[in-house]
Amino acid sequence: MSLLSFARNTTLAVIFYGVPIAVPSTFSASEPDEDQLIDFASIIQITFEQNLETALQRETISESEEHLLSNLVEETQRLKTITRSLLLFSQSDAGNLKLESKPFDLSSTIQALLEDAQSLDAANDLSFKIDLEKRIIAHGDQTLLRQAIHNLLTNAVRYNHSNGVVGISLHKKPGLLTIRVSNTGPGISPTNQNKVFDRFFRADFSRTRKHESFGLGLPLAREIAKAHGGNIVLVASNSEKTTFEFKLPTDKLK
């Protein structure tokens, strides 16, 4: 369903962060399909952006309005990420995920991602254990691969504990690149370990009580890896450490 036809069927509105959002009458709140979610997320994103643009044009903004605008900026960015993730899933399911493959410096890409991860508020009291082989050249879609590694690193920072450790390594063997990302902190319960790559699955309460999650980061990362002929697996998770491994066959990245 197109965004236009989606909007035409709108008969209801909800208030989200003080902003009225149009909800289509055809939207199933209990079991929405991915097309509905993509369109609904787009509606919310567009509405937020319009409200932000209007508010920023005003000469004076009250303290409560400033707080609301701050929330809107944050939610708009999150919705952009969600919409993009759902679109990538849709393209992948249809066999239409297009890769813009080219050679790029994977070592430098990961180093830049680490700098971003270290700047997160949650990373202030974390240590980073880094073991990257230098000048590793990968052949693939740099934007998508960067997104996959970003998702792994973000999880490692978010689901850590005070004074914890985030580990990342990159090594090359004939025909294979291997990236490992690990974190200390609460592990994933054994009953949930086989579900972490399911779309919209959110891990047990002990891992998510401080960080709201939509359950898209790991599934998207794996989808991107598979599109490049590789895979991401959960190596191990216990009360001391959680480790994910990202394998990319170099012979399929050209």
Rosetta blueprint (number, residue, H / E / L):
1 M L
2 S L
3 L H
4 L H
5 S H
6 F H
7 A H
8 R H
9 N L
10 T E
11 T E
12 L E
13 A E
14 V E
15 I E
16 F E
17 Y L
18 G L
19 V E
20 P E
21 I E
22 A E
23 V E
24 P E
25 S L
26 T L
27 F L
28 S L
29 A L
30 S L
31 E L
32 P L
33 D L
34 E H
35 D H
36 Q H
37 L H
38 I H
39 D H
40 F H
41 A H
42 S H
43 I H
44 I H
45 Q H
46 I H
47 T H
48 F H
49 E H
50 Q H
51 N H
52 L H
53 E H
54 T H
55 A H
56 L H
57 Q L
58 R L
59 E L
60 T L
61 I L
62 S L
63 E H
64 S H
65 E H
66 E H
67 H H
68 L H
69 L H
70 S H
71 N H
72 L H
73 V H
74 E H
75 E H
76 T H
77 Q H
78 R H
79 L H
80 K H
81 T H
82 I H
83 T H
84 R H
85 S H
86 L H
87 L H
88 L H
89 F H
90 S H
91 Q H
92 S H
93 D H
94 A L
95 G L
96 N L
97 L L
98 K L
99 L L
100 E L
101 S E
102 K E
103 P E
104 F E
105 D E
106 L H
107 S H
108 S H
109 T H
110 I H
111 Q H
112 A H
113 L H
114 L H
115 E H
116 D H
117 A H
118 Q H
119 S H
120 L L
121 D H
122 A H
123 A H
124 N L
125 D L
126 L L
127 S E
128 F E
129 K E
130 I E
131 D E
132 L E
133 E L
134 K L
135 R L
136 I L
137 I E
138 A E
139 H E
140 G E
141 D E
142 Q H
143 T H
144 L H
145 L H
146 R H
147 Q H
148 A H
149 I H
150 H H
151 N H
152 L H
153 L H
154 T H
155 N H
156 A H
157 V H
158 R H
159 Y L
160 N L
161 H L
162 S L
163 N L
164 G L
165 V E
166 V E
167 G E
168 I E
169 S E
170 L E
171 H E
172 K E
173 K E
174 P L
175 G L
176 L E
177 L E
178 T E
179 I E
180 R E
181 V E
182 S E
183 N E
184 T L
185 G L
186 P L
187 G L
188 I L
189 S L
190 P L
191 T L
192 N L
193 Q L
194 N L
195 K L
196 V L
197 F L
198 D L
199 R L
200 F L
201 F L
202 R L
203 A L
204 D L
205 F H
206 S H
207 R H
208 T H
209 R L
210 K L
211 H L
212 E L
213 S L
214 F L
215 G L
216 L L
217 G H
218 L H
219 P H
220 L H
221 A H
222 R H
223 E H
224 I H
225 A H
226 K H
227 A H
228 H L
229 G L
230 G L
231 N E
232 I E
233 V E
234 L E
235 V E
236 A E
237 S E
238 N L
239 S L
240 E L
241 K L
242 T E
243 T E
244 F E
245 E E
246 F E
247 K E
248 L E
249 P E
250 T H
251 D H
252 K H
253 L L
254 K L
